[in-house]
Amino acid sequence: MREDLQVYLFLFVGSLCLLLASLFAGNVEWALGTTSTSFYGTVFVSFILILIAGIFWVSAAKLLRPIRHGHAE
C-alpha cells in the first residue's frame, strides 16, 4: 500500500513540475523591458523543472515495475 501511494505521489509531483515548466516556457518572450538574464533564467528554470519531472516519472516507473509483476523487492 505504501509503494502505491509513493508511485502516485511521484507521478503527481512530476506532473506538477512539468505543468510549471510548460507555463514558464510558454509565457517567456523577448519583449520590451526583458533583460537577457530574466529571459535565459526563465528558460533555464523551465529546463530544470522538465528534468526534475523526468526524474520523478522514471522513479515512479521503477517503483511500479515490481508491483505489477507481483513481487516486491
Phi and psi in degrees as a GROMACS rama.xvg file:
@    title "Ramachandran Plot"
@    xaxis  label "Phi"
@    yaxis  label "Psi"
@TYPE xy
-65.8638  -37.27  ARG-2
-66.9461  -37.046  GLU-3
-62.8429  -44.0831  ASP-4
-63.3912  -39.4547  LEU-5
-66.305  -38.8233  GLN-6
-62.615  -46.9297  VAL-7
-65.2087  -36.9767  TYR-8
-65.659  -43.3724  LEU-9
-63.1184  -41.3941  PHE-10
-64.3847  -40.2005  LEU-11
-66.3867  -46.3282  PHE-12
-65.2406  -39.5696  VAL-13
-63.6428  -40.0014  GLY-14
-67.0488  -38.5749  SER-15
-64.9865  -40.9501  LEU-16
-63.4654  -41.3631  CYS-17
-68.5149  -37.0844  LEU-18
-62.1727  -47.2713  LEU-19
-62.8732  -41.2137  LEU-20
-63.6355  -41.6585  ALA-21
-71.5639  -31.963  SER-22
-65.0535  -45.6013  LEU-23
-64.2216  -47.8422  PHE-24
-68.6537  -31.9096  ALA-25
-74.6525  -24.5511  GLY-26
-100.842  -6.17578  ASN-27
-78.5437  131.839  VAL-28
-153.687  153.47  GLU-29
-86.4384  100.303  TRP-30
-122.598  178.829  ALA-31
-63.2237  126.444  LEU-32
95.7567  -5.70848  GLY-33
-83.1356  127.691  THR-34
-91.4602  160.012  THR-35
-65.7941  -32.3648  SER-36
-64.6421  -45.1351  THR-37
-69.1311  -37.6003  SER-38
-65.6303  -54.099  PHE-39
-71.5058  -28.2017  TYR-40
-65.0059  -41.4803  GLY-41
-66.4394  -40.9213  THR-42
-63.5987  -40.3054  VAL-43
-66.2519  -43.7011  PHE-44
-62.6409  -40.6922  VAL-45
-62.2719  -42.5949  SER-46
-64.0149  -42.9233  PHE-47
-63.7831  -40.9344  ILE-48
-64.853  -36.0507  LEU-49
-65.4697  -40.874  ILE-50
-64.8151  -40.9567  LEU-51
-64.114  -40.2535  ILE-52
-61.0736  -41.7222  ALA-53
-63.4912  -38.9305  GLY-54
-63.882  -42.9619  ILE-55
-63.559  -40.6795  PHE-56
-69.5462  -38.3758  TRP-57
-65.5151  -40.3281  VAL-58
-63.7727  -39.6843  SER-59
-65.1507  -40.5384  ALA-60
-66.5323  -37.5159  ALA-61
-67.3687  -37.2151  LYS-62
-71.8874  -31.6476  LEU-63
-75.3178  -27.6249  LEU-64
-60.0865  -50.5261  ARG-65
-65.3861  -30.5205  PRO-66
-67.0658  -42.7592  ILE-67
-67.1799  -36.6533  ARG-68
-86.6006  1.67517  HIS-69
86.999  3.48946  GLY-70
-136.169  123.175  HIS-71
-87.4968  148.724  ALA-72
